[in-house]
Amino acid sequence: MAEDFDSICPFCNYHHDAVSAARSDTDFPDDGDATLCISCGRFCVFDRDARGGLRKPTKKEQRSLDRDEDLVKLTNAWKTLRQ
C-alpha cells in the first residue's frame, strides 16, 4: 500500500507524492528499504536524511537488488508497461 510521502528520485529527479517499499514487513518504508522509481525504473533507497528522502543504492545494495529475482521481475514488468 502506498503512503503519502514526498520524495525525489536521485537518478531522474522525478517528484513522487506517495511511496511504498519494494520489500517491507511494515506499512511505511524504513530507512534502507528499496523502492522503484515509476519514472526512470531505477531502484532508490529510503533515507530520511537524504535530499528528497531517497538516495542511490550503494554498490553492495545494488548487487543485492540485482540478484533478487522478484525485483528483477518487477523491473521487467515496469519495462513492459513503459513500452
C-alpha positions in Angstrom: 0.0 0.0 0.0 1.4 3.4 -0.9 1.7 6.0 1.8 1.7 9.8 1.4 5.3 10.9 1.4 7.0 13.4 -0.8 10.3 12.1 -2.3 12.6 12.8 -5.2 14.4 10.2 -7.3 18.1 10.8 -7.0 18.6 9.5 -10.6 15.9 11.4 -12.6 14.6 14.0 -10.1 11.1 12.8 -10.5 8.8 14.0 -7.7 6.8 11.2 -6.0 3.9 12.1 -3.8 3.4 8.6 -2.4 5.8 5.7 -1.8 5.9 2.1 -1.0 8.8 -0.3 -0.3 9.6 -2.9 -2.8 10.0 -5.4 0.1 9.0 -4.5 3.6 7.2 -6.0 6.5 5.9 -2.7 7.7 3.2 -0.4 6.3 5.7 2.5 5.9 9.2 2.0 4.4 12.1 2.1 6.8 15.5 3.7 6.1 17.4 1.2 3.9 14.3 -0.2 2.1 14.3 0.0 -1.6 11.7 1.4 -4.0 11.3 1.5 -7.7 11.1 5.0 -9.4 8.0 4.9 -11.6 9.6 7.4 -13.9 13.1 6.0 -14.7 12.8 2.4 -13.4 15.8 2.6 -11.1 15.8 1.4 -7.5 16.3 4.0 -4.9 16.8 3.6 -1.1 14.8 5.3 1.5 16.9 7.6 3.7 15.1 10.4 5.6 18.4 12.3 5.9 19.0 12.3 2.1 17.8 15.2 -0.1 14.3 14.2 -1.2 14.1 11.3 1.2 15.7 8.9 -1.3 19.3 8.1 -2.2 21.1 6.0 -4.8 21.9 2.5 -3.6 25.5 1.7 -2.5 27.4 -0.8 -4.7 26.7 -3.5 -2.2 23.0 -2.7 -2.1 22.8 -2.5 -5.9 24.4 -6.0 -6.2 21.8 -7.3 -3.7 18.9 -5.7 -5.7 20.3 -7.1 -9.0 20.3 -10.6 -7.6 16.7 -10.5 -6.2 14.6 -12.5 -8.6 11.3 -10.8 -7.5 12.8 -7.3 -8.0 14.2 -8.4 -11.4 10.6 -9.4 -12.3 9.3 -6.1 -11.1 11.8 -4.2 -13.2 10.9 -6.3 -16.3 7.2 -5.6 -15.7 7.9 -1.9 -15.4 9.9 -2.0 -18.7 6.9 -3.8 -20.4 4.4 -1.2 -19.1 6.7 1.7 -20.3 6.7 0.4 -23.9 
